[in-house]
Amino acid sequence: TLNTHPDAPKHVHNHASHTRATWSSNMGRRPARCYRQIKNKPYPKSKYCRGVPDPKIRIYESGAKRAGVDVFPYAVHLVSWEKENVSSEALEAARIAANKYMVTNAGKDSFHLRVRAHPFHVLRINKMLSCAGADRLQTGMRGAFGKPLGTCARVGIGQILLSIRCKDSNGVNAQEALRRAKFKFPGRQKIIVSRNWGFTKFPREDYVQWKKEGRIKPCGIHAQLIDVKGPLTARDPKNIFEHAPMDCKTPIHA
């Protein structure tokens, strides 16, 4: 109880209200369920939207990210099965979980993990005072456009969130790593094993066949398919072929 004696110091009564006001202003961020639904237009960081805090996720690739396209033929993806907002904190937590499992069970140079969703959308909060006497200071819904609170990624159904490429011997570990990363996201996700070679757009059988024919040109972690178009003078004689490798998206092999 407060001392109400007439000779007591006057600042005793104000101390409790000051403590409540300080505690309410230092509260943590809102839970992500408040911002899960995609409702309005994208609100990116710009010269009109300033003071945006940095996203929690700063590293989007880990593992052997410089390994060539022929090193890791196996690829598996974590695909979103809902249209929702995914916070940058959730992306960072999922990246840490998947990376930790792969480093422990496969080795730090035995995989390449890539985060495919980027948090460009800015979340806002209309801060409300919850201290004593706040009803005299607040104006309700007047000027309710909030201040930047954090960032999130707007994802749709079928959009890839995380991808891992590795060797076939570590495919089970990659699927388990993405399964553990699922628990960091809201909503539903599916783990889909890719038919393509690594992170390329070519099916594995076609990639192997085109590799034998000499039509594949490695380009970092991707590969370029050599076509019949273009001037012959700028080509290597080994890269001149009689027919195109594909006809209406249907592979044609020699």
N, C-alpha and C positions, 0 to 999 in steps of 0.2 A: 504494500500500500504506500501511496505517496504521503510525504510529510506535509500536513496542511496547517501546521502551526504558523501563527502570524509572523514569527521571527525567522522562519525558515527561508533559505535563499530562493529567489524567484526562478532560477534556471532549472530547478529540479523538475517542474512540470513539463518543460519543453524538451527534456532529454529523451523521454520515451517516444514522443512523436517524431523527433529528429532521427532516432534509430529506425523507426518503421519506414520513414521516407527513404533513408539511405539503402535499406535492405531491398525495397521494391525497385529502386532504380538500378541495382546491381544484379537483378535476377537474370537467369540464363536465357538462352534463345528458346523460341517457341518450338514445340514438337513438330516434326515434319508432317504429321497428319493434318495440320492446319493448312498446309500448302500443297497437298498431294494432287488435288484436282486441277486440271488445266481449264481455266475459265476465261481469261482475257487474252489480249494480244501479247506477243513477245515484248519484253521490256529489257533490252540489252544495255550494257554500260556504254555511255556516250558522253559528249560534252554537255548534254542536258541532264544526264543522270550521273551525278558526281558523288564522291564519298562512298563508293561501293567497297565493302570489305573484300579482301582477296579470297578466292575459293580455297577450300580446305585441301583439295587435291592439286598438287603441283607436278607430280610425276605421272606420265601417262604410259610409259613403256618401261619394262624391267626385264631382267634376264639377259640372254644373249641376243640383244636387239640388232646387232650388226652381223649376225650369222647369215650366210648366203641363202638363196632360195632353195638350193638343193639339199641343205642340211636338215631341215625340218619339213617332212612331207605331210605330217598329220596336223589337222586343225580342228578345233572344237570351239563353239560359240555359246555364250550365254545371251539368250534372246528374250526381250521383254514381251510379255503377253498382255499388257495393259497400256492404255493411254494415260500417262500420269507425269507428274514432276518427280524427278529423282535429285535429291540434294547433293551438293558437293561433298558433304560429310559422309553420305552413304557410299558414294563412289570411292572415296579414299578408304573407307573401312573395308569395302569389298576387295579393292586392290591389295590391301595389306594381307587380308585373309588368304586370298588365292596365291599371292607371291610367297607367303610364309610356308604354305603347304608344299608348293612346288620346290622351293629351295631345300626343305627338309627331306623330301622323299625322292626327288629326282636330281637335285644338284643345281647350283646357281647358273651354270652354263648349259643346261640341258633343255631349256625352253625359252620362249619369247612371249611375254604377256603384254597385251595392248588394251588400254581402256578406250572404247570407241565412242562413248558419249561425253560431251563437253558441256560444262555448266555455264551457259551464256545468259540465261534468264535471271533477272534480278528480282529478289523477293523484297516486299515492303512490309513495314509494321507501323501502325499508328499508336505510338506510345501513350499509355494512359497512366495518370498518376494514381497511386493507391495509398497515399499517405493521409494523415489526419488533415482535414480541411481541404481535401482535393476538390470537393464540389464547388469551392469558390474560385479555383484556378482553371478548371477544365471548361471547355466550350462545347462538349458533346460532339456532334457530327460536323461542326463547322471546321473547314480546313482539314478534312479527314484523309487527304492523300498522304500516305505514310513515307517514312524514311527508309533507305536501303538497309536490309537486315542480313542478307546472304545471297547466295546464288544457287541455281539448280539447272538441271538439264530437262528439257521437254522431250519425252520419248513417246513413241507410238508403238502400236502392235506390230511385231515382227522386226523391230529395230534391235541391232546388236549392241549390247552393253559392254561385254568383255570378250576377248578372243585370246586363245593360247595356241601356238604352234609348237610342235615338238616332234620327236621320233615316235614311231609306232609303239616301241617298247614302253613309252611313258604315257600312252593314251589314257590308260585307266587313272593314272595320277592326275592328269589334266581334267578329266571329268569330275573327279572327287574334289579338286580345288575349286572348280566352278560351282559345284553343289554347296560347298561351304560358303562361297561368296553370295549365294542366293539368299542366305539368312540376313544379309545386311540391307536388302532392298525391300520396299513395300510391294504389295501386289504379287502377281504371278510371273514367273519366268520359266523358260524351258532351256534345257541343255541340248544342243543340236550338233552332231558330228558332221563336219563338212565333207562333201564329196570331192572338193577341189584340192589341188596340191598346195598345201600351206596357205598363205594369204593371197595366192593368185586367184584369177577368175577361171582357170582352166581345170576341167575334171582330171583326176589322177591318171586314168587310163590314156586319155588324149595327151596329157603332158609327157608321159613316158614315151609314147609313140613319136610325138613331135621332137622329143629330145634325140631319139635315134635318127630321125630324118634330118636333124640339124636345123630345125625351124625355130627353136627356142633360143632366145638371147637373154642370158641372165642380166637383171637390172636391179641390183641390191637385193632386197627381200621380195621383190616382184620379178616378173619375167615378161619379155616382149616377144610376141609371135610375129615371125617374119612373113610378110605377105608378098604377093607378086607385083604389087603396085609400086610406082616410083621409078625414077631414072636408073637405067642399068649402069651408067658410067660411075655412079657413086657407090656401087655395090661391090662387095667381095664376090668373086666367081663362085665360091661355095654357097652363097646365099641367093643364087638364082634358081628358081623353080619353074616348072611348066604350068602347074595348076595352083589355085588358091587353097589354103588349108581348110577353109570353111565355105559352105554353101548355104546361105540363109540360116546361119547359126548351127548348122549340122556339120560336124567335123568330117573331113575327107582325108583319108590316109593313103599313102602310096601302096 
